[in-house]
C-alpha cells in the first residue's frame, strides 16, 4: 500500500476532515494541481509527485508519493489504488475532479461533456473567485474583508468597462497586426496574443505607470495596456521611424521608457533576471533616498528625495515580469526565486500558461506544470487563476500587487489561457493536438465573449454599450494603422548612430558626477566606514605614487573612487565579501552595504542579467567575474546588453561594466576550461566595447572610463599578472579608450628596414617587452602597441606605426580561427594594404584546446620566442 500525507487548504473553507480520506488518484486536479495549505510564508513546504493522467489515455500511472506539505491541520492519509479498502471520497471528488479516467471534461459549466481535449480547463473550485479567495487567504494571508473590497472595486461598472475596452483593444490591435503582416507591412517574426486578453486587462487594471514591466516576444498587448501609444507600437512593428523604438526593435522588442515598459525580449526567459535587477533598483532607490522624475523629452532621471516632495507612486513601485509556461521551465526561474527571497524583491512573476512551449504540448516535455507552486521552496507565494474570466484575473492581480506593494516581497501568478493563434502566423502548427485545441478554445474559451455574456446577462451592460465601446476601440486601432502607414521609414544611418551611447573618443574626465553624491554618501556611509575606506584609498594611492601598486589593487582603487563619486555605481561578484580571487572588490560591501555591493550566487548569467535590469533603471553596475571565462555562463545576457541601446531606439543606454582576469599566459597550467579566449567569443557582440589592460596604469584609467561610459563595456586583465606587475597610475584620471605605443622602434631600425609593428594585449605585452632586448642585439626593433581596445579597434594608431615600419606581426591571445588577430589582420589588409611590404604574421593560439602539461602547452600558446622568430623572418624577407 502506498500512502501520501497532505493537507488541503480547501478544508479551511468548510470541508470536514475525516480521519481516513480515500481519494481516487485519477480525480486529483488535472496537471498535478494540488490544493495545499500554506497560510504563512514561513511554513516549511514540500512537494508530492502525484499520479499522472496521460491525455487521451485511460490508464492512470501510479507513481511513488511522498510528503506534500507540513500540514497546518491534522494529517490526512490517502490510500492509493491497490488497497482492497480503496473507496472514492465524495468530498474529495467534488473538490478535485475535472477528469474521469477517460480524460473527459466534467463539472465545467457550459462545456460539452463529450469534449476530449488534451488540456482541460482548471477546476472552478480553485479558480472561481471563491477559489481564488481561498488561495489568497491561505497563501498570502489576506482577510476576507480585504478581498471583498477588492471585489467591489473591480466589479464597479467603470472598472469593468475599462477591463472590457482593454481586452477589445488587445483583440482588435492583434487582428490589425495580422492584416498588416499578411499585406507584407510587418515582416520577420510576429507573435500574436489572441485568446489571452485577460492578461492585458489585468495590466491596465492593477499596474501603474511607475511600475517596471518586462515581457517576452509576444508583448504587443502588454505594451498597449501599459499605456504605450497604439500608433507608436503599430509604427514600430511596421518598421517606421515614428515607432516607439524608431523601427530598430520591431515586433519582438517593444520599449517605452516613459511608461517603464522595458522590453520585449526574444531569447526565452532572458527577461527573468533583468526584472530582478529592476526590482532591486527600487530597493536601491529607497536605501539611497532617491526618486525618479520624468523629463519632458521622455527621459527619466534620479533626484534626491530629500530635495523633492515624494508621492505614493515613488514609494510603492513594483516590477513585473511576464513569461510563458515554456519559458517558466527555464533554469533562470528558480535562480530568480532565490533572489526574490534573499532580497525581498518587489516583483510579480506572471506565468502565462497556454499549455504550449512554442507549439509543443507542455506536458509532453515537462514533468510538472504546477509552476505557481515553485516559490514554495523560497517563501514566494503563488496562485492559479483562469484566464477565461478577466474580472477574476484583475481581482487576483489587484490583491497580489497590493501584497507586493506593502513590502512583503515577491509573488507568482499562473494564468491558465488558450492561445487562438499559432506560435507565429508562419507557423505550420503540425504539433500534436494544436489545431483541434485552437478550434475548441475559440468556441468555448474566449474571454471577450465570456465577459460579454456574463455582464449583459446580469444587466451590468447593455449590448449596445459594449458595441459602442468596441467601436471606440476600433477607431483607435484604425487611427494607429493610418499613423503607421503614413509614417516615414528610418534613415539608413540610424543604426550606426545607435551603436554606442557614448562615443569612443569621449574624454571621460569631463563627465560630471551627480549633484546628490555627497548628500547620499553622508546618509548611507557611516563616519567609521568613511574613515576606513579613505584610509584604504590613501594606502593604495601611496603605493601608486611609489610605483608599487598591482593591477588588482589599481582596479580596486578605481572602483572605490567611482563608487564614492557616484552612489548609483553598484558592484556584483562572487566571493565579494572575501575580496574575490584577486581583491578587486575588496572592502566594498563593508563600506557600501550588501545591496550596492552584493555577493552573488554562482550563476554569472543571473547576476549579469540582474545588472542589466539595474542599468536600465538608473544605476551603473560593475560585474566582477573573478575569471572572465566564467562569463560563458552569461553569453545570452552579454549579447543582449550589446543589443539593447539600438533595439530600444536609443532609449536605454545600459551603463554596465563587466570586468575580470582572463586570457592565456605561457605556462599558465590552468587547463582548457580556464584558458578560453572569451574576449574572442564576444568580439561579434554588437554595441559592446571590449578593452584590455596589462599594467596598473591602464587598468586604473580604463576601469574609471568604462564605469562612466553610458553603454555596456567589457574589460579584461591578464590572469597571471594580476599581482605580479607593479607600477604607477595617473591618480584621479580616466584613460582614453585607445591603443598605446609602449615602445617605439629606433629610427635606425626603421631606416634599415629592420623594424616591425607588433600588436598584442594581455600577457602578450609582457612577452613582447621581454623580446626587445634580444631583437636589439640582432639590430632589429619593434613598435610595440598594446591593444587596449579590441572593439572598437584603434586603427589610427596602427596606421601611424605601419607608415613607419611597413611590416606587421600580431601576438594574439586567441585562436587562429575566429580570433582577435584574424579580425585585425583582415581590417589591416582591407584598409592599409598599400602600407604593407610583407604578409601579416599572426601568432595565434592553435585551434586545439589549451592543454595542462607545459610540454604540450608551449606548442599551442605563443610567446616571446615566437615573436622574436617572426620579427627576424619579416626583417630578413623570409616570409
ChimeraX attribute file (.defattr): number of C-alpha atoms within 10 A of each C-alpha:
attribute: neighborCount
match mode: 1-to-1
recipient: residues
	/A:1	8
	/A:2	14
	/A:3	15
	/A:4	18
	/A:5	18
	/A:6	26
	/A:7	24
	/A:8	23
	/A:9	23
	/A:10	20
	/A:11	16
	/A:12	16
	/A:13	13
	/A:14	8
	/A:15	13
	/A:16	10
	/A:17	16
	/A:18	10
	/A:19	11
	/A:20	12
	/A:21	17
	/A:22	22
	/A:23	22
	/A:24	22
	/A:25	23
	/A:26	26
	/A:27	21
	/A:28	24
	/A:29	22
	/A:30	25
	/A:31	20
	/A:32	17
	/A:33	20
	/A:34	21
	/A:35	19
	/A:36	23
	/A:37	25
	/A:38	26
	/A:39	20
	/A:40	15
	/A:41	19
	/A:42	11
	/A:43	17
	/A:44	14
	/A:45	20
	/A:46	14
	/A:47	18
	/A:48	16
	/A:49	16
	/A:50	23
	/A:51	21
	/A:52	20
	/A:53	25
	/A:54	18
	/A:55	21
	/A:56	14
	/A:57	10
	/A:58	14
	/A:59	14
	/A:60	16
	/A:61	13
	/A:62	17
	/A:63	12
	/A:64	13
	/A:65	16
	/A:66	16
	/A:67	16
	/A:68	20
	/A:69	21
	/A:70	19
	/A:71	20
	/A:72	16
	/A:73	14
	/A:74	12
	/A:75	17
	/A:76	19
	/A:77	17
	/A:78	19
	/A:79	22
	/A:80	22
	/A:81	18
	/A:82	10
	/A:83	10
	/A:84	8
	/A:85	9
	/A:86	15
	/A:87	14
	/A:88	13
	/A:89	14
	/A:90	14
	/A:91	14
	/A:92	18
	/A:93	18
	/A:94	13
	/A:95	20
	/A:96	25
	/A:97	23
	/A:98	24
	/A:99	20
	/A:100	16
	/A:101	17
	/A:102	16
	/A:103	25
	/A:104	20
	/A:105	21
	/A:106	18
	/A:107	14
	/A:108	15
	/A:109	8
	/A:110	8
	/A:111	14
	/A:112	12
	/A:113	12
	/A:114	9
	/A:115	13
	/A:116	17
	/A:117	18
	/A:118	19
	/A:119	21
	/A:120	19
	/A:121	22
	/A:122	23
	/A:123	24
	/A:124	20
	/A:125	19
	/A:126	24
	/A:127	25
	/A:128	17
	/A:129	21
	/A:130	14
	/A:131	18
	/A:132	23
	/A:133	26
	/A:134	28
	/A:135	28
	/A:136	23
	/A:137	20
	/A:138	23
	/A:139	22
	/A:140	23
	/A:141	16
	/A:142	18
	/A:143	13
	/A:144	13
	/A:145	9
	/A:146	11
	/A:147	20
	/A:148	12
	/A:149	13
	/A:150	17
	/A:151	20
	/A:152	12
	/A:153	15
	/A:154	21
	/A:155	17
	/A:156	11
	/A:157	14
	/A:158	11
	/A:159	16
	/A:160	22
	/A:161	18
	/A:162	16
	/A:163	28
	/A:164	24
	/A:165	22
	/A:166	26
	/A:167	30
	/A:168	22
	/A:169	26
	/A:170	30
	/A:171	21
	/A:172	20
	/A:173	28
	/A:174	20
	/A:175	16
	/A:176	18
	/A:177	23
	/A:178	19
	/A:179	13
	/A:180	18
	/A:181	18
	/A:182	12
	/A:183	10
	/A:184	11
	/A:185	16
	/A:186	21
	/A:187	15
	/A:188	12
	/A:189	15
	/A:190	21
	/A:191	22
	/A:192	26
	/A:193	25
	/A:194	22
	/A:195	25
	/A:196	29
	/A:197	28
	/A:198	28
	/A:199	28
	/A:200	25
	/A:201	28
	/A:202	24
	/A:203	25
	/A:204	22
	/A:205	23
	/A:206	17
	/A:207	20
	/A:208	18
	/A:209	16
	/A:210	21
	/A:211	22
	/A:212	26
	/A:213	31
	/A:214	27
	/A:215	30
	/A:216	26
	/A:217	22
	/A:218	24
	/A:219	25
	/A:220	29
	/A:221	27
	/A:222	28
	/A:223	29
	/A:224	22
	/A:225	24
	/A:226	24
	/A:227	17
	/A:228	23
	/A:229	17
	/A:230	26
	/A:231	23
	/A:232	26
	/A:233	30
	/A:234	31
	/A:235	32
	/A:236	28
	/A:237	30
	/A:238	26
	/A:239	26
	/A:240	26
	/A:241	21
	/A:242	22
	/A:243	30
	/A:244	28
	/A:245	28
	/A:246	24
	/A:247	29
	/A:248	25
	/A:249	25
	/A:250	29
	/A:251	28
	/A:252	23
	/A:253	27
	/A:254	33
	/A:255	33
	/A:256	24
	/A:257	22
	/A:258	19
	/A:259	20
	/A:260	23
	/A:261	25
	/A:262	29
	/A:263	27
	/A:264	27
	/A:265	23
	/A:266	16
	/A:267	14
	/A:268	16
	/A:269	24
	/A:270	23
	/A:271	28
	/A:272	31
	/A:273	27
	/A:274	28
	/A:275	33
	/A:276	30
	/A:277	28
	/A:278	33
	/A:279	30
	/A:280	28
	/A:281	29
	/A:282	25
	/A:283	21
	/A:284	20
	/A:285	22
	/A:286	14
	/A:287	15
	/A:288	18
	/A:289	19
	/A:290	24
	/A:291	22
	/A:292	19
	/A:293	15
	/A:294	14
	/A:295	10
	/A:296	8
	/A:297	7
	/A:298	12
	/A:299	12
	/A:300	17
	/A:301	13
	/A:302	18
	/A:303	17
	/A:304	20
	/A:305	18
	/A:306	13
	/A:307	10
	/A:308	11
	/A:309	9
	/A:310	15
	/A:311	9
	/A:312	7
	/A:313	14
	/A:314	18
	/A:315	16
	/A:316	18
	/A:317	22
	/A:318	29
	/A:319	28
	/A:320	26
	/A:321	25
	/A:322	26
	/A:323	25
	/A:324	24
	/A:325	26
	/A:326	25
	/A:327	23
	/A:328	25
	/A:329	20
	/A:330	14
	/A:331	11
	/A:332	20
	/A:333	22
	/A:334	17
	/A:335	19
	/A:336	22
	/A:337	28
	/A:338	17
	/A:339	23
	/A:340	24
	/A:341	18
	/A:342	12
	/A:343	17
	/A:344	20
	/A:345	28
	/A:346	29
	/A:347	28
	/A:348	28
	/A:349	24
	/A:350	23
	/A:351	22
	/A:352	23
	/A:353	28
	/A:354	24
	/A:355	21
	/A:356	22
	/A:357	20
	/A:358	18
	/A:359	20
	/A:360	18
	/A:361	19
	/A:362	20
	/A:363	18
	/A:364	13
	/A:365	13
	/A:366	12
	/A:367	13
	/A:368	16
	/A:369	22
	/A:370	15
	/A:371	20
	/A:372	23
	/A:373	22
	/A:374	19
	/A:375	23
	/A:376	21
	/A:377	18
	/A:378	18
	/A:379	24
	/A:380	25
	/A:381	27
	/A:382	24
	/A:383	25
	/A:384	25
	/A:385	29
	/A:386	24
	/A:387	29
	/A:388	26
	/A:389	23
	/A:390	26
	/A:391	24
	/A:392	24
	/A:393	27
	/A:394	29
	/A:395	26
	/A:396	26
	/A:397	24
	/A:398	21
	/A:399	22
	/A:400	23
	/A:401	24
	/A:402	15
	/A:403	20
	/A:404	21
	/A:405	18
	/A:406	12
	/A:407	13
	/A:408	15
	/A:409	22
	/A:410	30
	/A:411	27
	/A:412	25
	/A:413	24
	/A:414	25
	/A:415	25
	/A:416	20
	/A:417	26
	/A:418	27
	/A:419	23
	/A:420	22
	/A:421	19
	/A:422	21
	/A:423	21
	/A:424	18
	/A:425	15
	/A:426	11
	/A:427	13
	/A:428	11
	/A:429	17
	/A:430	11
	/A:431	12
	/A:432	13
	/A:433	15
	/A:434	21
	/A:435	16
	/A:436	11
	/A:437	19
	/A:438	18
	/A:439	13
	/A:440	17
	/A:441	19
	/A:442	17
	/A:443	11
	/A:444	15
	/A:445	24
	/A:446	23
	/A:447	26
	/A:448	21
	/A:449	14
	/A:450	14
	/A:451	20
	/A:452	17
	/A:453	13
	/A:454	13
	/A:455	16
	/A:456	15
	/A:457	12
	/A:458	9
	/A:459	9
	/A:460	16
	/A:461	17
	/A:462	13
	/A:463	15
	/A:464	10
	/A:465	13
	/A:466	18
	/A:467	12
	/A:468	11
	/A:469	17
	/A:470	19
	/A:471	14
	/A:472	15
	/A:473	21
	/A:474	18
	/A:475	12
	/A:476	17
	/A:477	23
	/A:478	17
	/A:479	15
	/A:480	21
	/A:481	23
	/A:482	14
	/A:483	19
	/A:484	26
	/A:485	17
	/A:486	12
	/A:487	18
	/A:488	14
	/A:489	17
	/A:490	16
	/A:491	11
	/A:492	8
	/A:493	8
	/A:494	16
	/A:495	16
	/A:496	10
	/A:497	12
	/A:498	21
	/A:499	20
	/A:500	23
	/A:501	20
	/A:502	16
	/A:503	12
	/A:504	18
	/A:505	9
	/A:506	14
	/A:507	13
	/A:508	22
	/A:509	14
	/A:510	8
	/A:511	11
	/A:512	10
	/A:513	14
	/A:514	14
	/A:515	12
	/A:516	19
	/A:517	16
	/A:518	14
	/A:519	14
	/A:520	21
	/A:521	19
	/A:522	11
	/A:523	12
	/A:524	17
	/A:525	17
	/A:526	13
	/A:527	12
	/A:528	10
	/A:529	15
	/A:530	17
	/A:531	13
	/A:532	15
	/A:533	21
	/A:534	14
	/A:535	12
	/A:536	15
	/A:537	18
	/A:538	13
	/A:539	13
	/A:540	19
	/A:541	22
	/A:542	13
	/A:543	19
	/A:544	23
	/A:545	14
	/A:546	13
	/A:547	15
	/A:548	18
	/A:549	27
	/A:550	26
	/A:551	31
	/A:552	28
	/A:553	27
	/A:554	29
	/A:555	29
	/A:556	25
	/A:557	26
	/A:558	24
	/A:559	24
	/A:560	24
	/A:561	16
	/A:562	21
	/A:563	24
	/A:564	20
	/A:565	18
	/A:566	23
	/A:567	23
	/A:568	25
	/A:569	24
	/A:570	27
	/A:571	26
	/A:572	27
	/A:573	24
	/A:574	22
	/A:575	19
	/A:576	24
	/A:577	18
	/A:578	14
	/A:579	18
	/A:580	18
	/A:581	18
	/A:582	20
	/A:583	19
	/A:584	28
	/A:585	31
	/A:586	23
	/A:587	21
	/A:588	23
	/A:589	20
	/A:590	14
	/A:591	22
	/A:592	24
	/A:593	14
	/A:594	17
	/A:595	17
	/A:596	24
	/A:597	25
	/A:598	22
	/A:599	19
	/A:600	15
	/A:601	15
	/A:602	14
	/A:603	16
	/A:604	23
	/A:605	22
	/A:606	27
	/A:607	30
	/A:608	32
	/A:609	27
	/A:610	28
	/A:611	35
	/A:612	30
	/A:613	30
	/A:614	29
	/A:615	30
	/A:616	26
	/A:617	28
	/A:618	21
	/A:619	26
	/A:620	28
	/A:621	29
	/A:622	28
	/A:623	25
	/A:624	26
	/A:625	24
	/A:626	24
	/A:627	21
	/A:628	25
	/A:629	20
	/A:630	20
	/A:631	23
	/A:632	16
	/A:633	15
	/A:634	17
	/A:635	18
	/A:636	15
	/A:637	26
	/A:638	23
	/A:639	16
	/A:640	21
	/A:641	29
	/A:642	25
	/A:643	21
	/A:644	29
	/A:645	26
	/A:646	26
	/A:647	25
	/A:648	26
	/A:649	25
	/A:650	22
	/A:651	23
	/A:652	24
	/A:653	25
	/A:654	29
	/A:655	28
	/A:656	32
	/A:657	29
	/A:658	25
	/A:659	26
	/A:660	26
	/A:661	26
	/A:662	29
	/A:663	27
	/A:664	27
	/A:665	22
	/A:666	18
	/A:667	16
	/A:668	20
	/A:669	16
	/A:670	14
	/A:671	15
	/A:672	13
	/A:673	12
	/A:674	19
	/A:675	24
	/A:676	22
	/A:677	20
	/A:678	20
	/A:679	24
	/A:680	22
	/A:681	15
	/A:682	21
	/A:683	18
	/A:684	13
	/A:685	18
	/A:686	17
	/A:687	24
	/A:688	24
	/A:689	26
	/A:690	26
	/A:691	29
	/A:692	29
	/A:693	26
	/A:694	24
	/A:695	26
	/A:696	28
	/A:697	25
	/A:698	26
	/A:699	27
	/A:700	29
	/A:701	24
	/A:702	27
	/A:703	31
	/A:704	25
	/A:705	23
	/A:706	28
	/A:707	27
	/A:708	23
	/A:709	25
	/A:710	20
	/A:711	27
	/A:712	30
	/A:713	26
	/A:714	25
	/A:715	25
	/A:716	26
	/A:717	28
	/A:718	26
	/A:719	24
	/A:720	18
	/A:721	20
	/A:722	25
	/A:723	16
	/A:724	11
	/A:725	17
	/A:726	22
	/A:727	17
	/A:728	22
	/A:729	25
	/A:730	15
	/A:731	15
	/A:732	14
	/A:733	16
	/A:734	23
	/A:735	21
	/A:736	20
	/A:737	28
	/A:738	22
	/A:739	23
	/A:740	18
	/A:741	17
	/A:742	11
	/A:743	16
	/A:744	15
	/A:745	21
	/A:746	16
	/A:747	13
	/A:748	13
	/A:749	18
	/A:750	18
	/A:751	11
	/A:752	12
	/A:753	19
	/A:754	25
	/A:755	30
	/A:756	28
	/A:757	27
	/A:758	28
	/A:759	26
	/A:760	25
	/A:761	28
	/A:762	28
	/A:763	24
	/A:764	27
	/A:765	25
	/A:766	19
	/A:767	22
	/A:768	26
	/A:769	14
	/A:770	15
	/A:771	21
	/A:772	21
	/A:773	13
	/A:774	14
	/A:775	19
	/A:776	15
	/A:777	9
	/A:778	12
	/A:779	15
	/A:780	24
	/A:781	32
	/A:782	30
	/A:783	24
	/A:784	23
	/A:785	23
	/A:786	24
	/A:787	25
	/A:788	27
	/A:789	23
	/A:790	25
	/A:791	24
	/A:792	16
	/A:793	21
	/A:794	17
	/A:795	15
	/A:796	11
	/A:797	15
	/A:798	23
	/A:799	17
	/A:800	11
	/A:801	23
	/A:802	22
	/A:803	14
	/A:804	18
	/A:805	26
	/A:806	22
	/A:807	25
	/A:808	28
	/A:809	23
	/A:810	24
	/A:811	27
	/A:812	26
	/A:813	28
	/A:814	27
	/A:815	22
	/A:816	17
	/A:817	14
	/A:818	14
	/A:819	21
	/A:820	26
	/A:821	28
	/A:822	19
	/A:823	15
	/A:824	20
	/A:825	18
	/A:826	13
	/A:827	14
	/A:828	20
	/A:829	14
	/A:830	10
	/A:831	12
	/A:832	16
	/A:833	15
	/A:834	11
	/A:835	18
	/A:836	16
	/A:837	15
	/A:838	15
	/A:839	15
	/A:840	21
	/A:841	20
	/A:842	20
	/A:843	22
	/A:844	22
	/A:845	26
	/A:846	16
	/A:847	13
	/A:848	11
	/A:849	15
	/A:850	25
	/A:851	21
	/A:852	15
	/A:853	13
	/A:854	15
	/A:855	10
	/A:856	11
	/A:857	21
	/A:858	16
	/A:859	14
	/A:860	19
	/A:861	24
	/A:862	23
	/A:863	27
	/A:864	20
	/A:865	13
	/A:866	15
	/A:867	24
	/A:868	21
	/A:869	12
	/A:870	22
	/A:871	26
	/A:872	20
	/A:873	13
	/A:874	22
	/A:875	19
	/A:876	11
	/A:877	10
	/A:878	10
	/A:879	12
